[in-house]
Amino acid sequence: MSKKYFTYKSLADVEQASRSLGVDITFEEKLEAVYSPVRIGGRIIGNSLAIHPMEGCDGTLDGRPDKLTFRRWERFAQGGAKLIWGEATAVVPEGRANPRQLLLNRSTMPDFRKLLKATRMKHREAFGRDDDLLVGIQLTHSGRYSYPKPLISYYHPHVDFLTFSDKKRGIRINGDYPVLTDDYLERLEDSYVDAIRIASDVGFDFVDIKQCHTYLLNELLGARTRPGKYGGSFENRTRFIRNVLAKSKEFVGDRLILASRMNAYDGIPFAEDPVTKVGVPLPYEIPYDYGFGIDRMHPMKEDLTEVITFVKTLMENGLKLLNISLGSPYYNMHIGRPFDRPPIDGYHPPEHPLVGVERHFRITGEIQKAFPDLPVVGTGYSWLRKFIINAAESNLRRKRVSIIGIGRGSIAYPNYVKDALSRADVKSSMVCYGASFCTDLMRSKNNAMGQYPTGCVPRDEVYARIYKESIRKVNGSEAAETEKEKEEKEN
Ligand SMILES: Cc1cc2nc3c(=O)[nH]c(=O)nc-3n(C[C@H](O)[C@H](O)[C@H](O)COP(=O)(O)O)c2cc1C
């Protein structure tokens, strides 16, 4: 049974908890800053709130947005945030993380056009205008988390043995496993450039070249041990993204805003302690050579020196919008998304979730401070439930961030922003409570299409049904559903 960390009834309770833990998380009750428009490139968004990329694993097998994709995006469009950060969308088929991940190419392009059109229409219907809404798409290659075949850019001794794509097929990484060649990466640069061009043709306002969550481009940033032109020195590790940005410059122009969601700290791998079930760091050597934003002598901590140089490099190459994230959803999930109940492939949190929330706020704050004029989107707010808006207000006033992104909270409660900004009653019964059922579904591949779609199981009937079906298929029982219902009653 998971420990219940979030036991607060009022804002004063959370403030008190933050103080007693000694974490720098502050809140404001009076809302002002969250309403502020934000300039991004040549455009202005109507408030300071965003929907983070939240993959639904619900595309068609050839990568087109399908019914549930439309439903999700339309719900986001009606929710009141003025920046919609579209989800992970592969640029090549072999780089998809699951058989239903979206894929952007000339053949799927018309479906993305329809998705964008529907999203804008729903926003206009709800708010009377959409000229102050920006919608973008996140371009990705899943690297070692590609399915069914992991595609690695270097051996990561602390992670390789955790990286396998399919237990039944037994694809595991050992010393014989192939590493992506420089030729492959060079060709992949061109696939990114093509996808950026297509995103522009679709009409997206911005395109995110994803460099977070330990997928391929994130892995390359930490590829210190890789030989050749994409590994080793800082210059080599950043070559891929610099080349992509340089090759896209000529056609990007003013219309398409270049963005990136990047990890500012990858962290080290954690695994479940077999006795306590709590996450513990796996043994590591010093200096630690496998990751980005890590203090190599004290890898449990961040070192932002390279990160800040890197952001500067990105800006020199045309970057206009940055989204900061942390950690790996596969081997240190408490860092990226503070939670109470662990996901199926996870462990109980090794730290109070407020410590994780503060890590996000602090690191993003450092980057925003280094680049005060760059619009920086912050992460890690959903665990705060109905008080997201109060932390958002405070962080904006303190200039720790320019835009607040909401991830899990947006699939749980798509209208949160609208309700919070209109000072309507924010419904506690709708907020995300960090129970990780969404991740459980994401990891479930045992249906006819090889992947279950994901969404908020406790708060959205559609996914409660899907979850029930997935559990029944796995073990023919309702055991986990009962657990879900029990959690729900307590929250
Ligand atoms: C089901 C699910 C899907 C996600 N999909 C993406 C994605 O496509 N791209 C991405 O960058 N992050 C993705 N994330 C991470 C979230 O955007 C976000 O960083 C994370 O949930 C922490 O923010 P939060 O506390 O607001 O939820 C996903 C997370 C979950 C739980």
PDBQT file of the ligand as one rigid body, heavy atoms in Angstrom, charges set to zero:
ROOT
HETATM    1  C1  LIG A 501       1.027   9.455 -19.344  1.00  0.00    +0.000 C 
HETATM    2  C2  LIG A 501       2.144  10.423 -19.529  1.00  0.00    +0.000 A 
HETATM    3  C3  LIG A 501       2.514  10.823 -20.804  1.00  0.00    +0.000 A 
HETATM    4  C4  LIG A 501       3.559  11.728 -20.980  1.00  0.00    +0.000 A 
HETATM    5  N1  LIG A 501       3.924  12.102 -22.250  1.00  0.00    +0.000 NA
HETATM    6  C5  LIG A 501       4.964  12.949 -22.429  1.00  0.00    +0.000 A 
HETATM    7  C6  LIG A 501       5.367  13.339 -23.728  1.00  0.00    +0.000 A 
HETATM    8  O1  LIG A 501       4.799  12.937 -24.742  1.00  0.00    +0.000 OA
HETATM    9  N2  LIG A 501       6.414  14.186 -23.828  1.00  0.00    +0.000 N 
HETATM   10  C7  LIG A 501       7.073  14.691 -22.730  1.00  0.00    +0.000 A 
HETATM   11  O2  LIG A 501       8.002  15.477 -22.874  1.00  0.00    +0.000 OA
HETATM   12  N3  LIG A 501       6.680  14.351 -21.492  1.00  0.00    +0.000 NA
HETATM   13  C8  LIG A 501       5.650  13.506 -21.308  1.00  0.00    +0.000 A 
HETATM   14  N4  LIG A 501       5.246  13.198 -20.055  1.00  0.00    +0.000 N 
HETATM   15  C9  LIG A 501       5.833  13.914 -18.900  1.00  0.00    +0.000 C 
HETATM   16  C10 LIG A 501       4.962  15.116 -18.536  1.00  0.00    +0.000 C 
HETATM   17  O3  LIG A 501       4.883  16.020 -19.605  1.00  0.00    +0.000 OA
HETATM   18  C11 LIG A 501       5.485  15.863 -17.295  1.00  0.00    +0.000 C 
HETATM   19  O4  LIG A 501       6.820  16.240 -17.505  1.00  0.00    +0.000 OA
HETATM   20  C12 LIG A 501       5.435  15.035 -16.020  1.00  0.00    +0.000 C 
HETATM   21  O5  LIG A 501       4.202  14.375 -15.893  1.00  0.00    +0.000 OA
HETATM   22  C13 LIG A 501       5.681  15.924 -14.791  1.00  0.00    +0.000 C 
HETATM   23  O6  LIG A 501       4.826  17.050 -14.793  1.00  0.00    +0.000 OA
HETATM   24  P1  LIG A 501       3.487  17.076 -13.910  1.00  0.00    +0.000 P 
HETATM   25  O7  LIG A 501       3.930  17.036 -12.478  1.00  0.00    +0.000 OA
HETATM   26  O8  LIG A 501       2.754  18.322 -14.263  1.00  0.00    +0.000 OA
HETATM   27  O9  LIG A 501       2.724  15.857 -14.275  1.00  0.00    +0.000 OA
HETATM   28  C14 LIG A 501       4.225  12.263 -19.852  1.00  0.00    +0.000 A 
HETATM   29  C15 LIG A 501       3.847  11.863 -18.570  1.00  0.00    +0.000 A 
HETATM   30  C16 LIG A 501       2.838  10.942 -18.402  1.00  0.00    +0.000 A 
HETATM   31  C17 LIG A 501       2.467  10.549 -17.007  1.00  0.00    +0.000 C 
ENDROOT
TORSDOF 0
